[in-house]
Amino acid sequence: MKRKDPLQGRRAPDFVLRDQRGKSVSVRSFRGRPLVLCFFPNAFSPGCSLMTEDFTAKFRKMKAAGAAVLGVSCETVEAHARFARAKKVPFPLLSDRTRRVCRKYRVVRRKVLYGKPFVGVERTTFVIDAEGVIRRVFRDVEPKGHLDEVLAALKEV
């Protein structure tokens, strides 16, 4: 049996970050509707590209469920702008250069790539209810098919 995530059931930590257009975005501003908050390692990586394409293709389904979507990574605003243009991303991509927000959400992890250890962001999705409480946490997400899990979780909030 899978253990409950320590953040599940807690109020989502608030933050303000800039999106791909340079606009400040706050989690608190989404209260009153469900929010899908996705943390990702690198925008143009194969996994992030695949997941973003899926989210973009099915964005209307999330909107129909009343949910907003935010993506967060440690990349620059400019990198997010390039990625958003290339992939036609219809939701804000937020830049957390200091990893302060990533740490609040406990998504900074030791990882290994090609045998070399490093510290990076674990692909993680949080489903937050209209009152700002984290209802579902999907850690170490497999990009393919993940959106179906998120849509199912939105039905529960």
HULINBEL-V866852 format. One record per helix or strand of 2 or more residues. SS is the DSSP state (H for helix, E for strand). FROM is the first residue (numbers start at 1). TO is the last residue. If there is no record, write none. Layout:
((SS:FROM:TO) (SS:FROM:TO))
This chain:
((E:16:18) (E:24:26) (H:27:30) (E:35:39) (H:46:57) (H:59:64) (E:68:73) (H:77:87) (E:92:95) (H:100:104) (E:108:113) (E:116:121) (E:124:128) (E:133:138) (H:146:156))
